[in-house]
Every structure is written in structure tokens, then in C-alpha cells.
Amino acid sequence: MPRKLPFRVIHASGQDESYRASELNYHSPLTKGWQASRYCLYPQDIVLQLDQRCRLRKIQILSHQYLIATKIEFFVGDVPEDMSPNLENARYTRLGYVSLSDNEKTGFKARELKSVHVDAVGLYLKLNIHKNHINKYNIYNQVGIIAINVIGETLKGPSDFMDPEYYLDPDRKGQLDDLGLDTYNKPDYISPLDDLAFDMYQDPEIAGIIRKLEKKKQEAVLQERFDYAKRLKSAITELQKVGEKLGKYEVEKRQAVENEDYDKAKLKKVQMDEYRLQVYRDLNLADLLETTGSRHPQVIDLEPIRQATPPRLLELTPRSPIQRSPPRTPPPRTPYDERPLPALKSKETPRELPSTPPQRTSYDERPLPVKPPAVPDEEPEPAETAVGITGEPEPLTEKDLREASAAIDVFGEQLVSKAYSKTWSYREDALLAVYKQMQDLPATAPKDEAKSMMRASIFLVKKAIDDKVYAVFKAGLHLLKMILTEYVPKHKIPKQDTVWAVEKSMQNLLHKSGDTAVRNRDDAKNFVLEMARYPEVKPTNCVPHEAVKPMKNTVAPRLGQSRCEIVEMLYKDLGIKTNSGLNIDNMMQFCVAALGHHAGEVRDVSERIIKALYKEERQAVKDYLPADDDKTRKITLYRQLFEYFDKVDGKPSKADVRKQRSDEETKKQAEIEALQKQLQSLKDMASGKQPVDENLLKADKNKKKNEPPKKSKVINKKPAADDDDTSVYNMDNICIFCGERNESFTEEGLDLHYWKHCPMLKRCTNCKQVVEIATYTDHLLNECEAKNNYSKCNRCTEAIPKSEYDQHVSEKSCNAAKSSSNHCPLCHQNVSSGEDGWKNHLMGKDGCKQNPRRLLSLNKNPSTGGTSKNKPKATGKNKKTPR
């Protein structure tokens, strides 16, 4: 049978000094695992050597939570028979690979466990680990493995794994027999105790005890000590929970030591020791392990299989007692499976064996007695006839007497002792007796007596609701229903007492709704909904009020989900009317608390309730949620909620808005490219490089007629003139910015001039608009599409990109602006004030060296050296041309 194979790491291509490869040799909650060195080269190799040649059946890898490899390849290595077994002589065979998730969905908090089923023989196992997934936590591009587990079988010879008789030889069969019935005739069975998850989350001491108990259980099954095996199974289940808790404490203790919080570490150590000893005492571990020696005979006489005799036949057939050897002195402790059964022993007789022994049948083919199917999480019905119960329950303890004193005063000690009995039928009988007494109480009875009886019965109802046996639980619900629907109106119980009864029982019902058994959960939830409709309960609104009390995030997932489902059912049934007990305030407080639960199933139900509420009260729901902004929408839960709200409101979602904006940007870019192409064609026509295309000019004129003119108002304005000579110029052929006059300056020619040649203008690097250089800084700060990306420097008054602003301000190397002069945004120099100062700086021979259009203008007009009084001046400061 496959088992956990010991190994050791004999080669690693690299390792972090704090996370060495030798960490992989051990499995415990404190295992740190292996990590590759920082900025290593990939792939990385790890080679494991097994104790001896083995047949590998399963390989498990527990990956690091954020140092995650993209892929891991597996190779099995073997050494030929004629060579010495060392790493240099190994010959590897590739088995395959597994891909690992990038773990982004879990927020890099969960570790991925990969299990690979293989069938290969070898002495070495080689892991080829490829490059890492990139994330914000893995800053050194490392990969990490927390633990490796290898499961397989040790081989006696080279060909054992192919020999079908391997599992039938006496030694091997004896090993299988030792492992019990669960694994007998199942050569591929892998014990859960060999799984990697068991050792990684279990306290090592508890894990060892569990393995011993498991072996004891298998031995007990083979010896047919079924009571003992049942108790061992129960102890193993309990110890697994204890081991996980102790493993968590050990991790917390180690963390406290690393943080040098030694008081906390000492507290954790004491807590662990006390908890461990308490569990050992409660389970009576020494008796379970039979450390004082087994008191059950190990040698069993395997007689022919006996068919089960019905109890009724045992009573009818006269028998004589079995001849037994004189009993030995009994030991101080009695094994669990050897408790005396008087009724059966008194009727035992020797069985008459057939003259010819029957043919021996295998265990799997033995007939089983007919028995009703067991219900999960219920106590089995005791065989009262066989055990011979006398009809008297066990007496109450001192603690029980104090606890049930009020109920004893009303119903008597005998009835209450039945409610506390360990036999479930007594507990059920007690509830039925209470039911009958309360129904038989006349309506004329004193009100104080009726109230006392109701309070005492509610105490027993609470106990019955928490009972594990389904029949007792149902009897408790039946009694509670009678109290609320019949007893309360019959005796005219006051409203405050009714509210008290409902509140007390609601606590247990809500807790029962988180039970492991499905029908217990469903019955508890349905009864809460039914109870909210009772005529005597509905006006009090106490059921909805109890149901919507906010729960803590530490509530168990199953209980949290049931709580949310109860609120959802009440909301669908009662609504949020004025007299329903449910309103937008208490429901949203409950749902917002549930949204913070760590379990997804709890959040899903809460999300459904919020979506349903939003259809009725839109703004009121949003008031209880975080603000709808980009930061909140980064959280998946809130993004889905707000997108649903937008859908209900008929608004486009953020994704639709982004798509529409992207389409607009694409269309805008296409228009800009078309305009640039058209301007280039006009420029070529103006320079004579291309013949004039009348259709193009006509189309452009028609386009401008249809579009609202952007610059025509500026052109039609009469510019201010220094003297009367400006009146002789035709303003249609003059640039109002630089004053250049040209016969080709038609409407299309001026656009080309503004776009390419005017030395007073510049194209914005962000929005591609043509603006005056004099107002370029104001344009970047107030008008440009990218104005949010700029800030104004108070020293030089220029627009500085925000990404460079802090460095610019701290260096203080910019040229400070003067209040009595202009400041050029191209060369960063201070120039003379007024428009003449701008023209001299941007168009003159000794002007701005950073203005590329200045030299172009000087080459066209060599005589231009500054401002010409014969040229008109442009009025206004931010004259923009069309794009």
C-alpha cells in the first residue's frame, strides 16, 4: 500500500540563506520552506533522494503564497544495476509538469497545494522550477516551495512493481492485514494521514498520537472490537481539531518570539500545555492507547461465520449458559468494548455446529443484518429490550439541580431528570409530558401559575432545540409552537412575557440554523419564518428584530449564511412596511456587517438582499455604503454592487463609459489626422509642388461654411493700429498675429500659415491646438485637456508637469519672472512688456533661440528685424486657430 516516503534534499541550484533547501526535509506548521536566491537565473533545480528504490504514486507540492513559479516539471531518476547509486550516475525520465496559479484572486494570502498522481520507479526525484509570476510582493523575482511530499511504495527488487504476485506474498499480506479492513484488498489506497495537509497543519505530537490511534483502530476492526474502534474513531476526529488549534498556537508563539514579545510567547506556551493536558484527560488517552497492556485477547479463534440470530428467536429458544473458564481478577479499568450486557449473557447457549463445516466466505461477502439507515449527527436508538432498561432515568447532578431549579418547582424532579437523561427517548418523553400538562391546564388557572409554567417550559424548549437527536429537536419545536399558538391566547399571557419567550428561544433557533445536519438547519430556518407569522407573535415584531441584529465577522460560515438566509426570507415575506419590524436602517446595518465576513457564501446572500432593497429605497441604501468613487470600485464586491445600481438606474456602467470615451478619442484622432493631411496638401499647392485641386478647395470651403467659424470673429475685428497707414492694407491677406502680408493668405492659406509658419503661434504638445506663445502658459493651466497634469511655479510663473513639480520647486534653479516684463515659456527668459516686446523677442534677429518658426520668418523677410509700424497688431491675448 502507498505510504509517505522519507527523503532528503541532496542538490539545489540556489537558495536563500534564510530559507535553505534542507527545510523541505521536515513537515510541521513551523516549516519555512525553500526559497531561491534573489534575482536568480531560471529554471532552478531541486533533487530529492529517497531512502531506497521506490515506486512513486503521488507527489504533492505546497507553493509559497506570493513567490510562485509559473511551472514545475517533474523528473524521476534511477541508476542502472551495474553502476553505483549516486547522483552522477542517475538517468532521468520526464514525468510531466504542473502550472501554478498567480494567486491574484486570493490577494496572495492562500497557498496552493498541487497533487500529482504518477506511476514511476526510481531513487531520485528532480524538480525543474521555472520563472516566477510577477506581483508587487515578489520584489526580488524569487520562487518558493513550502513543502514537498512523496507517496509511494518501497520495492524489494527491480521488477516488483510489475509483479502481480507482489501484493499476495505472505509478508506483504501481513502488512496489509495490519492496516485493517479499510485498506484490505485496496493496494492503491492512500491514507489521509500521509497527506501533506495533515502534517503541515497538525501539531507534531498530536499527529503522532493520531497515527497510533489509527493503527489501534485498524487492529480493533480486525479483532471485531467494534465499540473500541468507534471510540477510537471519535477520539481521532476530536484530536484532529485539537492538533490544528495547537499548530496555530505554535505559529503564534513563534511569531511572538520573532517580535521579541516574550510575555505573549510564555502565555501561548502555558496555554498550549494546559490545553494539551486537558484534552488528554478528557479523552482518557492512556486507556485509549492501552498503555497498561491490552485486556482483550489477541489470539482469536476464527470459527465459521455465524449468521445473526434475531432477538425474538433468542427469547423463544431455551438455552443453557456457555461453559466458561474461571474468571480472572478484573483489572482496574474495563475496556470500552467489554462492558457487560446482562440481558444477552443470561440467554447465551452453545451453538450447534453443522456436521460439515460451511465454506468460508470473504469479509466483503458476509451478510449484514437489516438495519434502518443511520441519520448523520444523531444518537443511535438504544436497544432497550436487549440492555434491559428499568424505566428510571439517572439522577440529576448538583449542577443540573441548580440549573433546572425553576423547572423542577413546576414539573417535578422526576420529569426534569428525564429531560436531562443521556437516553434520547427519555428526553423526548419529558417534552411530550410537558406538552400534555400545559394543554391540560385549565383556562381558569391563576395567571401567575400559567406564566410560571410557560417560563419553565421555555427552559426545557431551549435545551431541546440544542439537542443533537432529531426526534428530541422536533419535539421541542412542537412544544414551542403549541405554547405560542395555543397556550398564550388561552391563558391571555401578557405581551412582555410572550416577547421574552420568543427572544429566549430565538437565540437557540438562530444557533441551530448553523448545524451541520441539513434538515436541522432547514427546520430551524422554516420555524423562525413560521413563528414570525403567528398571530400572537407578529404584532410584537420581536422575530425580525432578533434576526437583523448585526453579527460578528468571526461567526462560522455556515451559521452566518443561515442568518442571512433567514433575514432574506423574512424580507420577502414581511417586506419593509411600517409595522413589519424590518426597515432600511436595521436591514442595511445587518447587511453591511455581513459584507465584511470572510466567507464568500455569507457575502453573496447579503449582496442579494442589498440588491433587492435598492429597488425600493435607492438613495437610502447608498447612504450605508462607501462613496461611489474609483477607489471603492477597485474592490470587486462594491464594483459589482455599484454596477448593478447603475443598471437599475438606467445609467451606463463605467465599462460602457470607458468604451464610449475610447471611441470618441479614436474619432477625434482620425479627424486630426485628416485635417493635417488636408493642410499638407494645401501647403504643397501653395508652394507649387502639387497642382491646385479645385475639388479639395471647394470641399474645404463647404466644410468651413457648415462649421461654426472659430477665428472669423478675430479676423473680422479691426486690429488696433499705431497710425493711419494700416487702412491701406487688405485685412484679408494679413496675419493678425505676426503682421505678415501675403497675397496667398486666403482663408485656406491663413489656416496653413497659422498651422505651420506664424512665429507668434505654437501647437500645444498635449491637445494639438494652435495658441499664442504669449498665452501658452495660461492655456496649459486653464484650457488644455491635460490641464490637470500641470501646476504653476510661483517663482517663474510657468506651467510645470506635476511629475516634475516637486523637484523643480526644491531646486530653485528656474529664472524668476519680473512683474514689469513678460516671461517666455520657450526659452524661460524675461522679455520687454507689451506686444512689441513679444514681437521683438519671437520674430527679431536676436530673439528667442527656442522658437523654430523665427528663423523661417526671417528667411522669408530678411529685412524684418523687429516690429513694423506698418503692420497691424492683433488684439486680445488668447487667439486660437482651428485645429
Secondary structure, DSSP 8 states (H G I E B T S, - for coil): --EE--EEEEEES--BTTB-GGGGG--STT---EE--TT--SSEEEEEEEEEEEEEEEEEEEE-SSS-BSEEEEEEEE--TTS--SGGG-EEEEEEEEE----TTTTT-S--EEEEEEEEEEEEEEEEE--B---SS-TT---EEEEEEEEEEE-SSTTGGG-GGGGGSHHHHHHHHHT-TTTTT-TT---GGGSHHHHHHS-HHHHHHHHHHHHHHHHHHHTT-HHHHHHHHHHHHHHHHHHHHHHHHHHHHHHHHHTT-HHHHHHHHHHHHHHHHHHHHHHTHHHHHTTT---S-S------------HHHHHHS--------------SS--GGG---HHHHTT-------SS------GGGS---------TT------HHHHT--S------HHHHHHTHHHHHHH-HHHHHHHT-SSHHHHHHHHHHHHHHHHHS-TTS-HHHHHHHHHHHHHHHHHHHT-SSHHHHHHHHHHHHHIIIIIHHHHT--HHHHHHHHHHHHHHHHHHTT-SSHHHHHHHHHHHHHHHH-TTTGGGTHHHHHHTS---TTS-HHHHHHHHHHHHHHHHHHTT-TTSS--HHHHHHHHHHHHT-S-HHHHHHHHHHHHHHHTT-HHHHHHTS---SHHHHTSHHHHHHHHHHHHHHT---HHHHHHHHHHHHHHHHHHHHHHHHHHHHHHHHHHTSS---HHHHHHHHHHHHHS--SSHHHHHS----SSGGGGGS-GGGB-TTT--B-TT-SHHHHHHHHHHT-TTEEE-TTT--EEEGGGHHHIIIIISTTGGGEEE-TTT--EEEHHHHHHHHHH--S----TTSEE-TTT--EE-SHHHHHHHHHHSTTS-TT-HHHHHHHHH-TT--S--TTS----SS---B--
